[in-house]
Amino acid sequence: MKVLKEETEKLQKEKDTMNTVGPTSSDDDVIIEINAGGKVISALRSTLCLVAPDTMFSYMFSGRWDDSLTRDNNGHVFLDHDPELIEIIVNFLRTKKIEDQSSPVKSPTIPDGKKKEFETLLHYFGLSDFFYPSPLLLPLDIANIEVVQPHGSVVDVTKGVNKIQFTNASRERAHYFDFVACKPSLDVSDEGSFWKVTIDVLPDDINNWIYLGIIGNLGANEQTNNQVFHGGSNRSEDSSWTGFTEGECLYFHLKSDRLTMFTNREYYIHFDFFTFGAKISLEALSDEERKLLPEN
């Protein structure tokens, strides 16, 4: 890691120097030959410089500092990195170059056991955001959201331009009358749907239960109000996430029929033991076990 840091700092200094010099003329159709760990890969300069010009990868092949690049005996630009990973980078750039904006190219599949190395390589070249951009968090169209209270309700709804606020207006437990939902239905295709919920006020009360999530039946009744259906099974009094706190902001992402909820709280591994003699083991997942986990 120390060597990688020193190399990164060295390249950054050279990049800063080239910034002061300014760009030089280069032919986008020039074919660049790269010797990646012994394997020669050829690509157009325009392909290699497809990413933002301020990234290390673009600077290397922009023509600005060709004389400073390490070369093999045949004059090929030499990269002392895994040839398979360098080829993945170049092939991804080729595909992105002819990308149809209506059908964005997905991030490449990385061979098992090389994902961490690939991430390190992307960071080194300044390509992380290009290969794995942060998801576009599309805001809900608040103006077109309809609040549904199918059984009548004791919940007051205040609708603003960019926010809808819900307040339980009754001191008594109202059972299914505190049920509130929003429609139209959510989009689960492509990047899915994003929204956030802020716990504005949470009175200190033994019955301050709040259930947040999604529902597939706007006609939910008293029997389903305090229950969670998971895998077709009824799990009474199981909210799957408890301990909400006043002021907490929760983020939701629904994609491909999978709901993810996350927040900026800290997390701890927790166990409760109610049976004498119970024994539990805690271990890290092996690489093979990690493969069994569902994709996000």
Secondary structure as UniProt FT lines:
FT   HELIX           2..21
FT   TURN            28..29
FT   STRAND          31..36
FT   TURN            37..38
FT   STRAND          39..44
FT   HELIX           45..48
FT   TURN            53..54
FT   HELIX           56..61
FT   TURN            64..65
FT   HELIX           66..68
FT   TURN            73..74
FT   STRAND          77..79
FT   HELIX           83..97
FT   TURN            101..102
FT   TURN            112..113
FT   HELIX           115..125
FT   HELIX           128..131
FT   HELIX           142..144
FT   STRAND          146..148
FT   TURN            150..151
FT   STRAND          155..159
FT   STRAND          164..168
FT   HELIX           175..178
FT   STRAND          181..183
FT   TURN            190..191
FT   STRAND          193..198
FT   TURN            206..207
FT   TURN            218..219
FT   HELIX           222..225
FT   STRAND          227..230
FT   TURN            231..232
FT   STRAND          233..236
FT   TURN            246..247
FT   STRAND          249..255
FT   TURN            256..257
FT   STRAND          258..263
FT   TURN            276..277
FT   HELIX           287..290
FT   TURN            291..292
//
